[in-house]
Amino acid sequence: MKILVVSQYFWPENFRINDLCVALKDRGHEITVFTGQPNYPSGVLFEEYKKEPIAFSHLHDIPIVRTPIYTRKKGSINLLLNYLSFVLSGSLYGPLKLKDKEFDVILVCQLSPVTAAIPAISFKCIKNIPIVMWSLDLWPESLEAVGMIKSKNALNMVGRLVSWIYKYCDVILGQSESYLDAVRRRSDSNTKLELFPNWAEDQFNISYRKDKEESILTILFAGNVGDAQDFESIVECAKILKENKVGVVFSIIGNGRKFNWLQSEIKKYQLDDLFVLHGQHPLDMMPAFYSKADVALVSLKPNDIFERTIPGKIQSYMLSSLPILAMLDGEGRKLIDIANCGLSCSASDAYSLYENIKKINEMSLSERNSLGLNGKQYANSFFSKEKLVTRLEKILNDVLKVN
């Protein structure tokens, strides 16, 4: 198949779409990626890209076509301009740049914002080819959940825009049945919905089972340091841990909108001994951080929309054999409990997280390793990248038969 992949974010930015494109290319498909200029999550253009843009024109021989965009920078206005710039630039520049290329199908990676799918719609209208959208963020629900938009009128307007985007999609992929239920409320009856969970990248397919006890429990958090991840409750938990003299350290790898806030809270409450902030690092460096961790943490604020999502880091934690501490509700918590790969508590329950940290700290090494192994076995059975890529191939082929 000749597949046009449309994604606002792509390598050297760290997202699973990079991994998926390489996997499809390795299976003999002809992939072309249409994307923006790399600036996530710092909000400024990557220095190495600025110095030598041509070095980022291919990934594993996959051609990458980049459209000029307004970088995210800081602040809500700049973020909005970033979103709009990809829509306008992508919809005008993209069809012009790719006018001489033929494609069988468009695969949209729809992270935030949902408007990143609009350039794909312009391709569809011009070239008359189907769209399969991999939905990874529910709008406008997630905007309301993190407080980005509070006006009901504005949320309704975004909701109508989402319904319009969904109408142009032939197939929408979602990570859980409850996630697809939310999509179904806004999608056209002619749009087919398919379950498509996340997988862990190959870098994490290594067992990090410990062979000796450590005096300090290292708790890994890898990923976006944003509003949804509820760092307020993590800080509250850290204050309780400090008060009760529990020997732990939170190892935070990532960046995001709450990073500066987190730095100030650590200083304000003198929690320097309980946190190490490593900042953003490329995917190929992550195994080094995972290997130094004893357990891994995943958290989300209490919200109906977050209950429908399974944070992608869960699959990475599971595949790497790290036992998981979970402070969230819904699908993510259910997965950890079913797999028996860690300890969970309700979203925003800082005290219960503290109690679970104490429990896991008091476990024997073999007990912790057993939880980690449970996660790895479950991930290999249900989140195999090979099986999921095969499933995607079938979905793409099926949509071609219909069209």
C-alpha positions in Angstrom: 0.0 0.0 0.0 1.0 3.6 -0.6 0.2 5.3 2.7 0.3 9.0 3.5 0.7 9.5 7.2 -0.5 12.9 8.5 0.7 13.9 12.0 1.4 17.3 13.5 4.2 15.6 15.5 6.9 13.2 14.2 10.5 12.2 14.7 12.7 13.6 16.2 9.8 14.3 18.5 9.0 11.1 20.6 5.7 9.6 19.6 4.5 6.1 18.8 3.7 7.1 15.2 7.4 7.0 14.5 7.6 3.4 15.6 4.4 2.5 13.6 5.7 4.1 10.4 8.9 2.1 10.6 7.0 -1.1 11.3 4.8 -0.5 8.2 7.8 0.3 6.1 9.5 -2.9 7.2 6.5 -4.8 6.0 6.9 -3.5 2.5 4.5 -0.6 2.4 5.4 2.7 0.8 5.1 5.4 3.5 5.2 9.2 3.2 4.9 11.3 6.3 3.4 14.8 6.2 4.2 16.7 9.5 5.2 20.0 11.1 8.6 21.2 12.2 9.9 19.6 15.4 9.3 21.7 18.5 7.5 19.5 21.0 7.5 19.7 24.1 9.9 22.6 24.6 7.9 24.9 22.2 11.0 26.0 20.3 12.5 24.6 17.1 15.0 21.8 17.8 18.5 23.2 17.5 19.8 20.2 15.5 16.9 20.6 13.1 17.6 24.4 12.7 21.3 23.6 12.0 20.6 20.9 9.4 17.0 20.4 8.3 18.0 18.1 5.5 19.2 15.5 8.1 15.6 15.1 9.3 14.0 14.6 5.8 14.0 10.8 6.1 13.6 8.2 8.9 14.6 4.7 7.9 14.3 5.8 4.2 10.7 7.1 4.9 10.4 10.5 3.2 9.2 13.3 5.5 7.5 16.4 4.1 7.5 19.2 6.7 5.2 22.2 6.6 6.2 25.5 8.2 4.4 26.1 11.5 4.3 28.6 14.3 6.1 26.9 17.2 4.3 26.3 20.5 6.5 28.6 22.7 4.7 29.3 26.0 1.2 30.4 26.8 -2.3 29.6 25.6 -2.3 32.1 22.7 0.9 30.7 21.3 -0.4 27.2 21.6 -3.6 28.2 19.7 -1.5 29.8 17.0 0.6 26.6 16.8 -2.6 24.6 16.2 -4.0 27.0 13.6 -0.7 27.2 11.8 -0.6 23.5 11.1 -4.2 23.5 9.9 -3.6 26.5 7.5 -0.1 25.7 6.4 -0.8 22.0 6.1 -4.0 22.4 4.1 -2.5 24.8 1.6 1.1 23.7 1.4 0.6 20.0 1.7 -1.6 19.3 -1.3 0.7 21.6 -3.4 3.9 19.8 -2.2 2.5 16.3 -2.8 0.4 17.0 -5.9 2.4 14.6 -8.0 2.3 11.7 -5.6 -0.4 9.0 -5.5 -1.6 7.3 -2.3 -4.0 4.5 -1.5 -5.0 5.6 2.0 -4.4 8.4 4.5 -3.5 7.4 8.1 -3.9 10.3 10.5 -2.2 10.3 13.9 -4.6 12.4 16.0 -3.0 13.5 19.2 -3.8 16.9 20.5 -5.1 18.9 18.7 -7.9 17.1 16.8 -7.6 19.9 14.2 -4.4 18.2 13.0 -6.7 16.0 10.9 -7.9 18.9 8.8 -4.9 18.9 6.4 -5.7 15.2 5.8 -9.3 16.1 4.9 -7.9 18.5 2.3 -5.9 15.6 0.8 -8.9 13.4 0.8 -11.1 15.9 -1.0 -8.4 16.6 -3.7 -7.2 13.0 -4.2 -10.4 11.1 -3.3 -8.8 8.6 -1.0 -10.0 7.3 2.4 -9.0 8.4 5.8 -8.2 6.1 8.8 -7.8 8.2 11.9 -5.9 6.9 15.0 -7.5 8.9 17.7 -5.4 9.4 20.8 -7.1 12.4 22.4 -10.8 13.2 22.9 -11.9 16.7 22.1 -13.5 18.8 23.4 -13.7 16.7 26.6 -9.9 16.8 27.3 -9.9 20.6 26.9 -12.6 20.9 29.5 -10.9 18.3 31.8 -7.6 20.3 32.0 -9.4 23.7 32.2 -8.1 25.0 28.9 -11.6 26.0 27.8 -14.4 26.7 30.3 -17.0 28.4 28.2 -19.9 26.0 27.4 -20.5 27.9 24.1 -16.8 27.5 23.1 -16.9 23.8 24.0 -20.0 23.2 21.9 -18.3 24.9 19.0 -15.3 22.6 19.3 -17.7 19.7 19.6 -19.3 20.6 16.3 -15.9 20.9 14.7 -15.0 17.4 16.0 -18.2 16.0 14.5 -17.3 17.6 11.2 -13.8 16.0 11.3 -15.1 12.6 12.3 -17.6 12.7 9.4 -14.8 12.8 6.9 -13.1 9.7 8.5 -13.8 6.3 7.0 -12.5 4.5 10.1 -11.5 5.8 13.6 -9.3 3.8 15.8 -9.6 4.0 19.6 -7.7 2.5 22.5 -10.6 1.1 24.6 -14.3 0.3 24.2 -15.3 3.1 26.5 -13.0 5.5 24.4 -14.9 4.4 21.3 -18.2 5.0 23.1 -17.2 8.7 23.5 -16.2 8.9 19.8 -19.5 7.3 18.8 -21.4 10.1 20.4 -19.9 12.6 17.9 -19.2 10.4 14.8 -21.3 9.8 11.7 -23.1 6.5 11.4 -21.1 5.8 8.2 -17.8 6.0 10.1 -16.5 2.6 11.2 -15.0 2.4 14.7 -12.2 -0.1 15.5 -10.4 -1.0 18.8 -6.7 -0.4 18.5 -4.7 -0.3 21.8 -1.2 1.1 22.3 1.9 -1.1 22.4 5.3 -0.5 24.0 8.2 0.5 21.7 10.9 -2.2 21.2 13.4 -0.3 23.4 11.3 -1.4 26.4 11.3 -5.1 25.6 14.0 -5.8 28.2 13.5 -7.2 31.7 14.6 -4.8 34.4 14.1 -7.2 37.3 16.3 -6.2 40.2 18.8 -8.6 41.7 19.5 -6.7 44.9 17.7 -4.5 47.4 18.2 -0.7 47.3 18.1 1.5 50.4 16.1 4.1 48.5 13.1 3.1 46.4 13.3 4.8 43.0 9.9 5.6 41.5 10.1 6.3 37.7 7.6 8.7 36.0 8.2 9.0 32.3 6.2 11.2 30.0 4.4 14.5 29.8 4.5 16.7 32.9 1.2 18.3 32.2 -2.1 19.3 33.8 -3.8 15.9 33.3 -1.0 14.0 35.1 -2.0 15.4 38.5 1.4 16.4 39.9 -0.5 18.3 42.6 -1.3 15.0 44.2 2.1 13.6 43.6 3.6 16.5 45.5 1.1 16.0 48.3 2.2 12.4 48.5 5.8 13.4 48.6 5.1 15.7 51.5 3.6 12.8 53.4 6.5 10.5 52.5 8.9 13.2 53.8 7.0 13.6 57.0 7.0 9.9 57.7 10.7 9.5 56.6 10.0 6.9 53.9 13.2 6.5 51.7 12.0 7.1 48.2 12.9 9.3 45.2 10.7 10.3 42.3 12.7 10.1 39.1 10.9 12.3 36.6 11.8 12.0 32.9 9.9 14.4 30.7 8.8 18.0 30.3 5.5 19.9 29.8 3.3 22.7 31.0 3.6 21.8 34.7 7.4 21.4 34.7 8.2 24.9 36.0 5.4 24.7 38.6 6.8 21.3 39.8 10.3 22.8 40.2 8.9 25.7 42.3 6.8 23.3 44.5 9.8 21.1 45.2 11.7 24.2 46.3 8.8 25.6 48.2 8.3 22.5 50.3 12.0 21.5 50.5 11.4 18.2 48.6 14.8 18.2 46.8 15.7 14.8 48.3 12.5 13.2 47.0 12.7 14.4 43.4 15.2 14.2 40.5 14.0 16.1 37.4 15.9 14.8 34.4 13.9 16.8 31.8 13.2 15.6 28.2 15.3 12.8 26.7 15.2 10.9 23.4 13.5 7.5 23.3 16.8 5.6 22.8 18.0 7.0 26.2 14.9 5.8 28.1 16.1 2.3 28.9 19.0 3.7 30.9 16.5 5.5 33.2 14.2 2.4 33.4 17.1 0.2 34.4 17.7 2.4 37.5 14.1 2.3 38.7 12.5 0.0 41.2 8.8 0.8 40.3 7.0 3.0 37.8 4.2 5.6 38.4 1.2 6.5 36.3 -1.3 9.1 37.3 -4.3 11.0 35.9 -6.8 13.5 37.4 -10.3 12.3 38.1 -12.4 12.9 35.0 -14.8 10.9 32.9 -12.7 11.4 29.8 -9.4 10.3 31.5 -11.2 7.1 32.7 -11.7 6.1 29.1 -8.0 6.4 28.2 -5.0 4.1 28.9 -1.9 6.1 29.1 0.7 4.8 26.7 3.3 4.7 29.4 1.5 1.8 31.0 2.4 -0.6 28.2 6.0 0.6 28.3 6.2 0.0 32.0 4.6 -3.5 31.6 6.9 -4.6 28.8 10.0 -3.5 30.8 8.9 -5.7 33.8 8.6 -2.7 36.2 5.9 -3.1 38.8 3.4 -0.2 38.6 2.0 2.3 41.1 -1.2 3.7 39.6 -3.2 6.7 40.8 -6.0 6.9 38.3 -9.5 5.6 37.5 -11.2 3.7 34.7 -9.6 1.7 32.0 -6.0 2.3 33.1 -6.5 1.2 36.7 -8.6 -1.8 35.5 -5.8 -3.0 33.2 -3.2 -2.9 36.0 -5.5 -4.8 38.4 -6.4 -7.4 35.8 -2.8 -7.9 34.9 -1.8 -8.0 38.6 1.3 -6.0 37.8 1.2 -3.4 40.6 -0.8 -1.5 43.2 -3.5 1.0 42.3 -5.6 3.6 44.0 -8.2 6.2 43.0 -7.3 9.3 41.1 -6.0 12.2 43.2 -5.9 10.0 46.3 -2.4 11.1 47.5 -2.7 9.3 50.9 -3.6 6.0 49.3 -0.6 6.4 46.9 1.6 7.0 49.9 0.3 3.8 51.5 0.9 1.8 48.3 4.4 3.2 48.1 5.0 2.0 51.7 3.6 -1.4 50.8 5.7 -1.9 47.7 8.7 -0.6 49.6 8.2 -3.2 52.2 7.8 -6.1 49.7 10.5 -8.5 49.2 12.5 -8.2 46.0 11.0 -11.4 44.6 7.5 -10.1 45.2 8.2 -6.9 43.3 9.9 -8.9 40.5 6.8 -11.1 40.3 4.5 -8.2 39.8 6.8 -6.9 37.0 6.9 -10.3 35.3 3.1 -10.4 35.4 3.0 -7.1 33.5 5.5 -8.3 30.9 3.6 -11.5 30.2 0.3 -9.6 29.9 1.9 -7.1 27.5 3.3 -9.8 25.3 -0.1 -11.5 25.1 -2.3 -8.4 24.5 -0.1 -5.5 23.4 2.2 -7.2 20.9 3.4 -4.7 18.3 3.5 -7.4 15.7 -0.1 -8.4 16.2 -1.3 -4.8 16.3 0.5 -3.8 13.1 -1.0 -6.9 11.4 -4.4 -5.7 12.7 -3.8 -2.2 11.3 -2.8 -3.7 7.9 -6.2 -5.6 7.8 -8.1 -2.4 8.7 -6.3 -0.4 6.0 -6.9 -3.2 3.4 -10.6 -3.4 4.3 -11.1 0.3 3.9 -9.6 0.1 0.4 -12.0 -2.7 -0.6 -15.0 -0.6 0.5 -13.7 2.5 -1.4 
